[in-house]
Amino acid sequence: MSTVEKTAPPSSSLSSAIERAGTLLQNGAIDQIEGYRARFETLEGMYERVFANIIKSNFDPKSARDTAKKFFGTDKVSFAAVDGTDYARPLFDLVVFFGGSYAARGTIKYADNGPPTVEYEDHFLKSGRALSSCVPVYVNEVPEIDQSFIQPGEVSEISLTRPLTDEAIANNSTVANWIMTFSEFYLAYRLAREENGPRILLLDRSLATMLASLIYDTSRRKLWTTNGALFGLDVDGIPLDVNDLAYARHRLDNPLLDLPPARGDYLRYRCLLEIEKSGPLTLAAVCPKLGIKEEDRQKRVQRFLEKSVKEGFLEETVGTFSLKDRYRKTWPRIRSLVETLGHRMFEEQPKQNPLRVMKKGDLHWLTTQDLAFLTLFTLNLLVEECWKKRILLLGLTKDTAARDLKNHVLPVMVSNDLWKSALSQEQLSRIPNTDRMLLQTLSVFNHDSIPVPWSLIEYDSAFLMIVPDFQKRKGYVGGAIRNKITPERLFLKSYIQLSQTAYDPQLRSNVLLLDRLAYPEFDLKPESRIGFAHSYGSADEPVRPIIFQTNKIANPIQELVIQTLSSMTGNSIPELFGHNKPLFIADKVAKWHNEEMRKIIDTTGKWLMNSPKLRHFVFYMSTFRERRSEIESARRESF
């Protein structure tokens, strides 16, 4: 038998490779378009069947003015919108990280018979509020600071699965982004603390998602003592310990909203908070303060109290539990920590690298884990100030891939017979992938029935983690991840659409995700609260989220918010169409500062390269890519 030798096919030429890539891209795009067309067909009739009762339009200016006078005490208030920017660049043997945030300010006056009028502060480049920090770090030290380079599951080992070239470290590092994020919340907190500060605060991010993300980013308890500078740092004469960090993570104290909730992992911190406020308590005295009567739940309280004694939070004397004296000052010390490090990083004249702190006589780097803790503490402090001073705290997100309305809210409400829907789970799975695209498409197809501006009814941000019960029991729900549910009654979430063109009512602005802080005097009412049971651990615990189930339920804060945001948009600037002008201004200022910082950093590099004293050192300090870039640039300029 003769064998036929198989020869390898000739390698493709460059032109044929480009042609093949173009064909793949075209076919992929066509498949996506056909897929969306099929999904859109599923939406036919969905507005009448599901959304007609949960989308609200025709907001009343007089109602907004009345609410403003009740909420703020006046019909004219100041506002501030905060946005940030970041930048990272390798510079010889350094990586320079830049992050900052900027506030656009103005005033808004609510009228009886028309939309509110908005005035913006001029000369914001000179008089506007801004915070920023520029941090140079040796490239070999970046993996020690950036926790994303740590091998998952390990305590402190640097991951070997990621490339650690200088350029890869600079491009993949999250340090600049963390500096920017901390600066945004710190600036918002500083504005809230001002004596005559703004009464409306807008942030260009989802508040609820940010809180959940920060809780996750600070959840690796094993790393608290080994991979951060906060542990052991002296604050007001007392070093921070693990208990200080744990206690402050969930510090959202609002008795009227029953926060933190007396359930799940938050039960421990609620017990500590009650003992901190009331003084020494027995188990029999703690449970009524938590509203706990069930025997199985009382046993959980007892276990948490006994565990807190072992951890050093509490002291027990003949069945009476008291908080250790040092933890009575934990929250004031955390406030002092945030204000001290925030001022050092963003405001004071630099005496040393702002990312380094003195601990036990030595300088230590603040890691991204530390920045996550500081940002979380700042967010908790900001929420506390907004409740105390009645500041309207809003978060707006432009491009979001959130799907909790489709995957969580609708299935939970329908499966518990709180909403009527003829849609099956299979039909729900075929509608557009994201909530934004779903609502955007519904608005276009039903533009005659949904006048702009409109808003979805507001629902609790805890629905992000609430799913139908795994055993399909009526009145029960489950947790989306590890059967956990985030605190309810903290933030309320919605989707809004603010603008359409004058010549084509179908041509509308993008749907935006909006979430805001909950306010007990306005949001806690019998018709806006529902109750579920959640089987967690050894007990069934209540979950009581806020949701305005239909557009017929009065929601004065929503009226106020939509009237406010509608007055802060415009169609004259194309990129502002349907978005928020104060955040647009803050974004433009942030981009301007970013460009100026890039120029400063680039100019510093050129000065170093041309310095006669450093000429011999620069040749060895610069990377191969930098030298090649300089030579190629000089060659191009010579022709």
N, C-alpha and C positions, 0 to 999 in steps of 0.2 A: 504494500500500500504506500502510496506517495503522500507525503504530508505537504500541506500548503502553508507556506510561511506567511504569517500575518505581520504586516508592517503598520507601524503607527501612522495615523493620518497626519498630514502636514499641519503645522501650527498655523493658526489663522493670521491673516494680515491685519494691520492696524485698522484699515478701512472696513473690513468685514466684521471685526470685533465691534466697532462703533455702530455699524448697521444692525448687528444682532442686539446690542444694548438698546437701541432705539425701538426695535420691534418688541422686545420684552416690556419696555416701559409703556409703549402704546397699548399692548394687549392687557397689561395690568390695569391701566387707567380705564379702559373700556369695561373690564370686568367689575371694577369698583363702581362705575357709573350705573351699570345694569343692576348691580346689587342694591344701590341706593334707590333706583327706580322701583324695584320690587318692594323695598321697605316702605317707600312713600305710598304705594298703592294700598298697603295695610292700614294707612291712616284714614282712609275714606270713611266718613261717618263717625270717627272717634271723638271729634269735638262734641257732638250732640250726646254721645253715649257716656262720655267720661268727663270731659274737661269743661263743659258749659257751666258746671256748678263750682269749679275750683279756680277759674280765671276771673279776675276782677278788673273792671274798667270804670270810667266815669267817676273819677275821684273829685271830691267836693272841696274847693278852696276854702270855704267858710269853716268846714269841719277841721281842715288842717290848721287854720288860724286859731280856732278855739283850743285845739290840742296843744299847739305851740305855747299858748298862754298858760295852760295847765302844766305842761311839761317843763318849760323854761322859765315861766313867770313873766314873760314878755313876748311880744310878737316880732321883735327884731333882735337877732343874735349874731355872733361872729362864728365863723367856721374855719377849719384848716384841713387841707388834704396833704397827705404825706406819701412820697414815693422815693425809691432808692435806686442806686446804681452801684456797679462793682466792676473791677478791672484787675487783671493779674498779668505781669510781664516778667520774663526772665531778663536779668541785667547782670551780665558777667556771671559771677558765682552766687548771685542773689536771685531771689524771686520777690518782686515788689507787689504787695497786695494792697488794693485800694477799695474802700467801701464807704458809702455815705448816703444820707437821706436829706430831703429838702421839703419844705412846707409852703404851699400856696395858701394865702389867707384872704378873707373878705368878710362881708356881712350879708345877711339875707333878711328881708322883711316880708312877713306874710300879710296878705290883703284879704278882705272879705269877698270881693266880687271879681277876683282875677288871680292870675298866677303870682307867686312871690317874685319880688324884685331882688336881684343879686348885684352887689358891687364888689369889685376885686381890688385888692391893694396894688398900687403902682410901685415901681422901683424895687421889685422883689429881689433882684440880684444884689442890691445894696442893703435893703432893710429886712429881707425875708429871713426866716430861720433855716439854718443849715447845720448839719453835723457830718463830719467825715474823718477818716483816719487813713494814714498811709503807713504800711508796715513792711519794712524790708527784712527778709529772712534768708539765711544761707540755705541753698537748695537741699543740702543733705539733712537739714533739720526739719524740713517741711513734713516728711512722713511721721515725725514725732508729734507734730502739732495737729495734723489732719487725721482724725480717727477713721476716715474712709479708707486709709491705706492699711488698717489693721485687719488681719485675717479674721473673718467671721467665726465666732465661737471661741477664739483664743483671747487670752487676757491682754497680752501686749506684744505679740509677735507681728512684725511687718509682713504683709501678704507678699508671697513670692510669685503669685499668679498674675500680678499686674506689672507692666513695664515700669522701671524706675529710672528712665533716662531723664535728664534735666527738663527737656521740653515736655515730656509726658507728665512729669510731676507738676509743672506750672499749669499745663492745660487741664489736668484732671483734679487739681486741688479745689476744695470747697471753702478754703479759708476766706477768700474775698467775699463770697456769697454770705457767709456767716457774719462777717463784719457788717455788711450792708443790712442784713436782717435785724441784727441787734440794734443798729443805729436807727432803723425805722421805728421800732417799738419804743426805744429809749426817747426819741424825739417826740413821739406821740404822748408818752408819759410825762415828759417835761412840759409840753403844752398843756396837758390836763392839770398839772400842778400849779400853773401860773395863777396868780390871784384873779386876774380878769382874762383868763384864757378862753379859748374857743368853746362853744357849747355844742358844736357838731364837729366830730372828727371822722375823716374818711381815710381809709387805707386801701391800697391797691393789692389786696390779697384777701383770701377767705379766712375769717377769724376762726371758725370752727375747725377747718382743716389744718390751720396753722397750730392750734392748740393740740390736736391729736398727733400731729407730726412731731411736735416738741416733746410730748410725753413719751412717744416712741424713741426719739433720739436720746433721751436721758434714761432709758429703761434698763440698760446693761449695768446692773448694780455691781457686778464684779469689777468693772472698770473705774468705778468712782474713786477708789482709793489709790489706784495705780496709774491711771492715765489722765490725770487732771491736776490742776494747781489749786482748785477751790478747796479740796479736802485738806484740812489742816491749816488753811489760811486764817490768820488772826483778824477777827472782825470785832471791834469794840472790846478788845481784851480777851476774847474767847475764841479759840480755834473752831472752825466749822468741822462738824463730824457728819457721818452718814445719816444720822437721825435728822439733823438740821436740813440736809438736802432733801431727804424723803418727805419730811413734813411740809416744806415749802413748795414741793412739786404740785400738790393738790390743794393749795391754799386758795379757795374760792368761797369766801365766807359771806353768805347771805341768808339769814334765818327766814325771811319772808318767802324766798324761793326754795327753801329747804335744801340749801347747798352747803357743803357737799352732800350728796344723797346718802342716806343711811342704808346702803346696800353694796354688794359686790366688794371690790377692792377698796372702795372709798369709805367703807364702814369704819375701818381702823382710824382714819384721819378725822372722821366726824366725831368719833368717841373722844379722841384727844382734844378736839376743839371744844366740845361740851365741857370737859373737865378743866380746860384752860379758862373758860369763861366763868364757870360756876364754882370752881374750887373742888376739893376732895368729894368724890361720889362713890356710892356703892353700886353694885350691879343693878339692884332694885331701883335705884334712883336714876341711873343712866338710861335705862330702857324707855321710860315714859318720855324723856326729853327727845328720844329718837323716834317716838311714835311706834315702838315695837311691843306687841302684845303676844305674838305667837311664840310658843315654847322653843321650836327649832331655831327661830331667829335669835331668841335670847341666848341660846347656847352658843351661837356664832359670836355674839357680843362678848360673852364670857371668854371664849377662846382668844379673841383679839385683845382683850384687856390683859389676859395672862401672858400672851405673846409680847405685848408692849412692855410688860414688866421685865421679861427676859432680855428684850432689846435695849432696855435702859431708858425708854421714854417715861415710864410710870414707876411709882413706888407704891407698894401695897402694905397696908397696916390693918390687920384684922378685918379683911374684906372691903376696906375702903381704899380707893385708888386716887392718887394725886400725881399731878404732873411735876416732874423734876424742875427745880427752879431755873436751871439754865435754858430750858425749852420754852419758858414763859416769855423769853426775850428773842426767840428765834425769828419771828416775823419782823420786828423792828431792826434786827441785825441784818436780815436779808435785804430790807429796804436800804440800809446804810451801805451794804455791799454793792448793790446795783448802782446807787448814786455815786459812790466813790469810783468804781471802775468805769462807769459810763462817762463821768466827768474827765477822768484821766485819759480815756481812749479818744474822746471826741472833742473835748473843750479846752483843757489846759494846755499851756505851752509845753511841748515835749521836753522832758529831761532825760528820758530813756525810751527804749522801744515800748510803745503803748501796749503791746501784747505780752509784756513781761511783768510779773509781780514778785515782790519780795516775800519769801516765806521761810521762816526759821533761819534767817541770815543769808539765804541764797536766792538768786534770781531764777524763776521758773516760768516756762511758757504757758500761757493760757491756751488750751487745746480747743478744738471744735466742740468737744463734749462740754467744756466749760462755757463756751459761747452759747451752746444750746440751753444750758442751765440758766445763764444770765438772761437770755431772751425769754424763756418760759417764766422766770420770776418777774421780768418786766411786764409781760403780758398780764400776769395775775395782778400786779400792782396797778396797771392801767385800768383793768376791769373794776378794781376796787375804787379807784378815783372816779370813774364814770358813774358808778352807783351812788357814790357819796355826793357828787356835785350835780347829778342829773345831766350828764353829758351824753348826747346821742352818738353812739359808736357804731360806725357802718364799715363793712368790708365789701368792696366791689371787685369782681373777677371777670376779665374780658373773655379769654379763651379757656374754657374749662372742659374737661373730659368726664365730669361727674356723671354718675348714673344712678344715684341713690333714689331719685324720684321713680324711675322706671323699675329698678331692681329691688327696692326696699319699701318705699312709701306705698305705692300702688298695691303690691302683693299683700302687705301687712293689713292695710285698711280694707281691702276687698275680702281677704280670707277671714277677717273678723266681722264681716257684715256691716262695717261702718261706712263703706262706700258701695254703691251698686255699679256693677260693670258686667257686661256680657262677654268681656274679653277673657280668653283662656290664657294660661301661662305660655302656651305655644305661640299664640298671637302676639303677646307682649314681647316675646323673644325676637319677633320678626320686625318690630318697629325700629326706627333709627337708633343707632348705638348709644348716643349720648343724650342727656336731658336737654341740653342746649339745642341740638339739631332737631330733636323731636318737637320742642315748642316753637322753634323757628319755622319749621315746616307747617305746623298747625296754624300758626299766625298768618302765613302767606296764603294757604289754601282757604282760610276762613276769615279773610280780611274784612268782609262785610259785617261779620258777627263780633269781631274782636277789635274795637277801636283802640288806637294808641293814644296815651300810654296805658299799658296794662301790666298786671302783676299776677303771678300765681298766688294762691292763698299761702300764708306763712305756716311752716311746720318746723318742729323741733329739730335742731341739728343732730340730736342723738339718733335720729333715723338713719344716719350714716352707718350705724353699727347695729341697727335693729332689723331682724329678718323674721319671717313667719316661723312659728314654733316647729322644731324638728320632728315632733310627734303629731303635728297637725291638730293640737288641742285648741279649741276656741278660747279666746281671752288670754292666751299665752303667746309669748314671743321668745326668740333666741338671740344670742349675740353672734355677729357676723364672723368674728375672729376669736378663737378660743372661748367662745360663748360669753364674751365680755361686751358690755354696753357702756358707752361714754356717758358722762353726767348729762341728764336732761334738765330742761328749764334754764339753760345758760345762754345759748344762742338760738335765734330763729332764722330760718333760711327761706329764700324764695328765688324766683326768676322773674326778671322784668324786661320789658321792651319799651323804649322811650320815644322813638322818632320814626317818621315815615316821610317820603318825599311828597311835595305838593301836587306833582303831576301824575304820580302813579301810587295809589294806596297799597299796592302789593310790594313795592320796593321799600323795605323796612330795615331799620338798623339791627345790629346783632342783638340776640338775647344775652343778657348779663346775669351772672350769679350774684345775688345779694344776700349777705347775712348781717345780722345786727345783734347787739346785746339785748337780752330780755329784761324788762322792767316790771316788777311785781304789781305795782299800782295800776298798770294798764293791761298787762298780758295775762295775769292770773285771774280768770273768771270761770265759773262752772261750765259755760258753753265752749271754752277753749281748751279744756283739759280732758284727757282720756286716761284710762288706767289699764295696764296689762300686768300679768304675772310672769315672772322670769325664774325658771329653775336654775339656780346657781349654787354649786357646792351642795350642801346638805339641806337647803331651805328654798322655799318659793318666796321670792322677794317682789315687792311692787315696783313697777316702772311707770311713772306718771308724766309723760311728755306733754308739751303744749302743741296743739295744732288747731288752727281755725278751719274746721272741717268743710265749710262751704263759704261762698262769697256773700252769703246773706248775714253772716255773723259779723257784728261791728268790730272793726279793728282800727282804732283811731291812730295808733302809731304808724301803721302801714299807710294810712291816708297822708299823714305828715311826711313820711319818708318819700313817697312817690311824688308828691307835690314839690318837695325839696329837690329831688334829683331831676325832675322834669324841667325845673327852672334853671338847672346847671348844665344843660346841654344845648346844642345848636346845630343848624344845618349849613351855616356859612363856611365852616372849615371842614373839608372833606373827611379828614382823619378823626374829627371830633364827632361825626355823625352818630348820634345815639349814645355817646359815651359821656363822661363827666369832665367838665371843663376845668375845675380845680385840680383834679388828678392829671389832666392833660398838661396844665401849666407846670405842675410839680415835676412831671416826667420830662418836659422840655428843659427845665432848669437842671435836672439831674443829668441829662445827656450833655448839656453844655459844660457842666463841671467835669464830667467824664472825659470829654475831649480836651479840656484844659489840663487835666492831670496826665493824660497820655502825652501831651506835648512836653510837660515838665519832666516826666520820667525819661522820654526819648532824648530831651536836651541834656539831662544829667548824664546819660550814657555817652553822648557825643563829647561832652566836656571832659569826661574821664578819659576817653580814647585819645583826645588831643592834648591832654595835660603833659607837658615835658617831664614833670617829675614822675609820672606814672606810666610813661610810654613803654618801658621795658616790662613792667608788671602786667600791663593790660594785654599784651600779646598772649601771655600764658593764662590770664584770667578769663579771656573771652573763649567761647566755644567755637568749634569748627564751623558751625552754621553761621555764627555771627561774623567770623572772619571772611567766609566765602561771600556772605551778603554784602559786606563792605567793599570787597574787591570787585564783585560784579557791578555794584552801584557805581563805583569809580570808573569802571570800564565803559559803562553806558554813558556816563556824563562826558567822557573824553571824545565820544564820536559825535 
